[in-house]
Amino acid sequence: ISRDRRLDIDIKMRAFNAYTSSVFLYNSETWTVNKTTADSLDSYHRRLMRNAINIRWPNKISTTELYNKTQQTPWSKTITKRRVRLYGHLMRLPEETPVRQAMLEYERPLKMARGAPKFTWKKNIENDLSQLGIDKKAAAEIAQDRKRWRVIVKSINAG
């Protein structure tokens, strides 16, 4: 890639992140995202990026080449990273705060009502943590140390 083309892509991606990604991903850490939804989000993200850098049919570019050119990460990984970061914040709150009390109540085991959604935010965060090789009890302890938790959150994009 020439220096001018690289600069052009960088400018377009800065605008893309400012106007599109920031709006689309607003409050995404609270979303429940399963595999199908994550694939759809990433597909939509790639289509928007291709439009942003003017790659249209019949010109083709591979997904890895697109992510390398634009220096972006898939939105599903961004959402996972944000969700794990939020979980760390929630675990560091004092137990008497309303948010923490709601989290503790939310984590209390209950029999799910008939017809209730099978995939919840709680299940989502458990899956995220298990992919990182951490169980929830260990995560609650690690989250108390911001530096250790930051290392874990940064490892999500590396994986």
PEFENNOR-V752653 format. One record per residue. N is the residue number from 1. D_CENTER is the distance of its C-alpha to the mean C-alpha in Angstrom with 2 decimals. Layout:
n = (N,N)
d_center = (D_CENTER,D_CENTER)
This chain:
n = (1,2,3,4,5,6,7,8,9,10,11,12,13,14,15,16,17,18,19,20,21,22,23,24,25,26,27,28,29,30,31,32,33,34,35,36,37,38,39,40,41,42,43,44,45,46,47,48,49,50,51,52,53,54,55,56,57,58,59,60,61,62,63,64,65,66,67,68,69,70,71,72,73,74,75,76,77,78,79,80,81,82,83,84,85,86,87,88,89,90,91,92,93,94,95,96,97,98,99,100,101,102,103,104,105,106,107,108,109,110,111,112,113,114,115,116,117,118,119,120,121,122,123,124,125,126,127,128,129,130,131,132,133,134,135,136,137,138,139,140,141,142,143,144,145,146,147,148,149,150,151,152,153,154,155,156,157,158,159)
d_center = (29.09,31.50,30.86,31.27,28.87,26.22,26.82,26.68,23.28,21.97,23.41,22.04,18.45,18.84,20.08,17.37,14.64,16.94,17.98,15.48,11.87,12.52,14.22,12.03,8.75,11.11,10.49,7.37,6.72,9.93,9.43,10.60,9.28,11.80,12.57,14.59,12.25,9.48,12.52,13.74,10.78,10.94,14.68,14.82,12.83,15.39,18.21,17.50,17.36,20.57,22.19,21.27,22.99,25.77,25.44,27.06,28.95,31.08,29.38,26.72,24.09,22.08,18.32,18.36,20.90,18.91,15.85,18.53,20.48,17.83,16.09,12.61,9.59,8.38,6.14,4.99,4.26,3.03,1.47,2.93,4.26,4.92,6.09,8.05,9.31,10.49,12.09,13.88,15.19,16.42,18.14,19.89,21.42,25.09,25.91,28.11,25.52,24.92,21.14,21.71,24.58,22.53,19.96,23.01,24.55,21.47,21.48,25.21,26.03,27.46,28.76,26.55,28.60,29.65,27.39,24.42,20.94,20.36,16.59,15.53,12.75,14.89,14.92,11.17,10.91,14.03,12.71,9.79,12.62,15.12,13.33,13.57,17.16,17.25,18.82,18.28,21.53,20.88,17.42,19.27,21.82,19.64,17.63,21.05,21.21,18.80,19.51,18.84,15.55,14.52,15.55,13.42,10.19,11.46,12.27,8.83,9.24,12.85,12.63)
